[in-house]
Amino acid sequence: MINIPIPLLWGLAALAALTAGRGISVLAPALVRFLEARWQLEMADEAGCKVMSRRLPGALPALWAQRRQARLLIPLLDQRRHHLAWEITALAASLVALAHGGMTLEGWVAVGVTWALLALIHTDLSDFLLLDCMVYPLLWAGLLWRASGHGDAIEGIYGAFFAYAALWGVAEGYGAMRGMKMMGNGDFKLAAALGAWLGWQALPLLFLIACVLALLLALLLTKTRRSSLGNPLPFGPALAVAGWFLLLLQFTA
């Protein structure tokens, strides 16, 4: 068995985190643009509109093309700041996750969940979207993790169900009273994914922390005049950060 020095492992983890941060900052917006193009093509087909080409390029070539287009539209300095911000965020969050879980399977799983949540935070902040192709794998991974002996699988199933039902019920009920849609379906699915990882018993604390974080974000944006209280704000980032915090607590318990 090969014994890898611990400092080398931490160095490799830091390098992987920086790479993941760059990948999130580049591929997450490109994936959104690719899916938007596909949705527009599907809508045109349903409406009976004639389009020049009804075929989309492969996913990887399309993502690369979207990446190149984004680089042309965004100033170089802003690109570098954007990439650097996400690289530093991924590095810090990954090292914190690994410090809590240790150089163990739990630690590396925590790092993987961290990257998935960061990608979801990126798409929600930039486009108000929590994509099914990103949320569903996180949900199934949480259920499989519990089913493989890391926690109670039934608690994970209950957690996913009650998280979705509770958030959907509150959002739909309050939205009906206000006459407006309060949340998107992606928020409910992300709550279900976090419920699968955390179990149903952690849901009250999950929603409490998420609501406090969302309120603090709204007050901060209002204070800095970047938004007003009447403007919609994404709830997914607050939910993701709250779930990440509670997951690390579970892994260190």
C-alpha positions in Angstrom: 0.0 0.0 0.0 1.4 3.4 -1.0 1.7 5.9 1.8 1.2 9.4 0.5 2.5 12.2 2.8 -0.2 14.2 4.4 1.2 17.6 3.2 1.1 16.3 -0.4 -2.5 15.2 0.0 -3.4 18.7 1.2 -1.6 20.2 -1.7 -3.4 17.9 -4.2 -6.7 18.8 -2.5 -6.0 22.5 -2.8 -5.0 22.1 -6.5 -8.2 20.1 -7.1 -10.3 22.8 -5.3 -8.8 25.6 -7.4 -9.5 23.6 -10.6 -13.0 22.9 -9.5 -13.5 26.6 -8.8 -12.3 27.6 -12.3 -14.5 24.9 -13.8 -17.6 26.1 -11.9 -17.0 29.7 -13.0 -16.6 28.7 -16.7 -18.9 25.7 -17.2 -21.8 26.7 -15.0 -22.8 29.7 -17.1 -22.0 27.8 -20.3 -24.3 25.0 -19.3 -27.1 27.5 -18.6 -26.7 29.0 -22.1 -26.6 25.6 -23.7 -29.8 24.5 -22.0 -31.5 27.8 -22.8 -30.7 27.2 -26.5 -32.2 23.7 -26.3 -35.3 25.0 -24.6 -35.8 27.6 -27.2 -35.5 25.0 -29.9 -38.0 22.7 -28.2 -40.4 25.7 -27.9 -40.0 26.5 -31.6 -40.8 22.8 -32.4 -43.9 22.8 -30.3 -45.1 26.1 -31.9 -44.5 24.7 -35.3 -41.9 27.2 -36.2 -39.4 26.4 -38.9 -35.8 26.6 -37.8 -32.6 26.3 -39.9 -31.3 23.4 -37.9 -33.1 21.2 -35.5 -30.0 19.5 -34.3 -27.9 20.8 -31.4 -24.2 20.1 -31.3 -22.9 17.7 -28.8 -22.8 18.8 -25.2 -19.0 19.3 -24.9 -18.5 21.2 -28.2 -21.5 23.4 -27.3 -20.2 24.1 -23.8 -16.8 25.0 -25.3 -18.5 27.3 -27.8 -20.5 29.0 -25.1 -17.3 29.4 -23.0 -15.6 31.2 -25.9 -18.6 33.4 -26.5 -18.7 34.4 -22.8 -15.1 35.4 -23.0 -15.8 37.7 -25.9 -18.7 39.4 -24.1 -17.0 39.9 -20.6 -14.1 42.3 -20.2 -10.8 40.5 -19.5 -10.4 42.1 -16.1 -13.9 41.1 -15.0 -13.2 37.6 -16.2 -10.1 37.3 -14.1 -11.9 38.7 -11.0 -14.8 36.4 -11.6 -12.6 33.3 -11.9 -10.4 34.3 -9.0 -13.4 34.8 -6.7 -14.8 31.4 -7.4 -11.4 29.7 -7.2 -10.8 31.2 -3.7 -14.3 30.4 -2.6 -13.9 26.7 -3.8 -10.5 26.5 -2.2 -11.6 27.8 1.2 -14.9 25.8 1.3 -13.1 22.6 0.2 -10.4 22.9 2.8 -12.9 23.6 5.5 -14.9 20.5 4.4 -11.8 18.4 4.3 -10.7 19.7 7.7 -14.0 18.7 9.2 -14.2 15.3 7.5 -10.5 14.5 7.5 -8.5 12.6 4.9 -11.3 10.0 4.9 -14.1 8.9 2.6 -16.4 11.3 4.5 -14.0 14.2 4.0 -13.8 13.7 0.2 -17.5 13.2 -0.1 -18.0 16.5 1.8 -15.7 18.1 -0.8 -17.7 16.7 -3.6 -20.9 18.0 -2.1 -19.3 21.4 -1.6 -18.4 21.6 -5.3 -22.0 20.6 -6.3 -23.5 23.2 -4.0 -21.1 25.9 -5.3 -22.2 25.2 -8.9 -25.8 25.5 -7.9 -25.1 28.7 -6.1 -23.5 30.1 -9.2 -26.4 29.3 -11.5 -28.9 30.7 -9.0 -27.1 33.9 -8.4 -26.4 34.6 -12.1 -29.6 33.2 -13.8 -32.1 32.4 -11.0 -31.9 28.8 -12.1 -31.3 25.5 -10.1 -31.0 23.0 -12.9 -32.5 19.5 -12.7 -29.4 18.0 -14.2 -27.4 19.3 -11.2 -30.0 18.9 -8.4 -31.1 15.4 -9.1 -27.6 13.8 -9.0 -27.1 15.5 -5.6 -30.4 14.1 -4.4 -29.7 10.5 -5.5 -26.1 10.7 -4.2 -27.5 11.6 -0.7 -29.9 8.7 -0.8 -27.2 6.3 -1.9 -24.8 7.6 0.7 -27.3 6.8 3.4 -28.3 3.5 1.9 -24.6 2.4 1.8 -24.5 2.4 5.6 -23.7 6.1 6.4 -26.8 6.9 8.4 -30.4 5.8 8.2 -31.7 5.4 4.7 -35.3 5.9 5.8 -34.5 9.2 7.5 -33.0 10.3 4.1 -36.2 9.4 2.3 -38.3 11.2 4.9 -35.9 14.1 4.8 -36.2 14.5 1.0 -40.0 14.2 1.1 -40.7 16.5 4.0 -38.2 19.1 2.8 -39.9 19.4 -0.5 -43.4 19.3 0.9 -42.7 21.8 3.7 -41.0 24.4 1.5 -43.5 23.9 -1.3 -46.5 24.3 1.1 -45.1 27.5 2.7 -44.2 29.1 -0.6 -47.4 28.2 -2.4 -49.6 29.2 0.6 -47.8 32.6 1.1 -47.7 33.1 -2.7 -51.5 32.5 -2.9 -52.1 35.1 -0.2 -49.8 37.6 -2.0 -51.0 36.8 -5.5 -47.5 36.1 -6.8 -45.1 33.2 -7.2 -42.6 33.2 -4.3 -40.2 30.4 -5.3 -39.3 28.3 -8.2 -39.4 24.5 -8.3 -35.6 24.3 -8.2 -35.7 25.6 -4.6 -38.0 22.8 -3.6 -35.8 20.2 -5.3 -32.7 21.5 -3.7 -34.4 21.4 -0.3 -35.3 17.7 -1.1 -31.6 17.0 -2.0 -30.4 18.5 1.2 -33.0 16.6 3.2 -31.8 13.4 1.7 -28.3 14.1 3.0 -29.3 15.5 6.3 -32.3 13.5 7.3 -35.7 14.8 8.4 -34.6 15.8 11.9 -32.3 18.5 10.6 -35.0 20.2 8.5 -36.2 22.8 11.1 -32.6 24.0 11.6 -31.9 23.9 7.9 -34.8 26.2 7.1 -34.2 28.5 10.1 -30.5 29.1 9.1 -31.5 29.5 5.4 -34.1 32.1 6.2 -31.7 34.1 8.4 -29.0 34.0 5.7 -31.5 35.1 3.1 -32.7 38.0 5.3 -29.2 39.1 5.9 -28.4 39.0 2.2 -31.5 41.1 1.4 -30.6 43.6 4.1 -27.0 43.8 2.8 -28.0 44.3 -0.8 -30.5 47.0 0.3 -28.0 48.7 2.4 -25.5 48.8 -0.5 -28.3 49.9 -2.8 -27.7 46.9 -5.1 -31.3 45.9 -4.7 -34.5 46.8 -3.0 -36.8 44.8 -0.7 -39.3 44.6 -3.5 -36.9 42.9 -5.9 -36.8 39.1 -6.1 -33.7 37.4 -4.6 -32.6 33.8 -5.0 -33.2 31.6 -2.0 -31.1 28.7 -3.3 -27.7 30.1 -2.2 -28.9 30.6 1.4 -30.4 27.1 1.4 -27.2 25.6 0.0 -24.9 27.4 2.5 -27.2 26.3 5.4 -27.2 22.7 4.1 -23.4 22.7 3.7 -22.9 23.9 7.3 -25.2 21.3 8.8 -23.6 18.5 6.6 -20.2 19.4 7.9 -21.5 19.2 11.5 -22.9 15.7 10.8 -19.6 14.5 9.3 -17.8 15.6 12.4 -20.3 14.3 14.9 
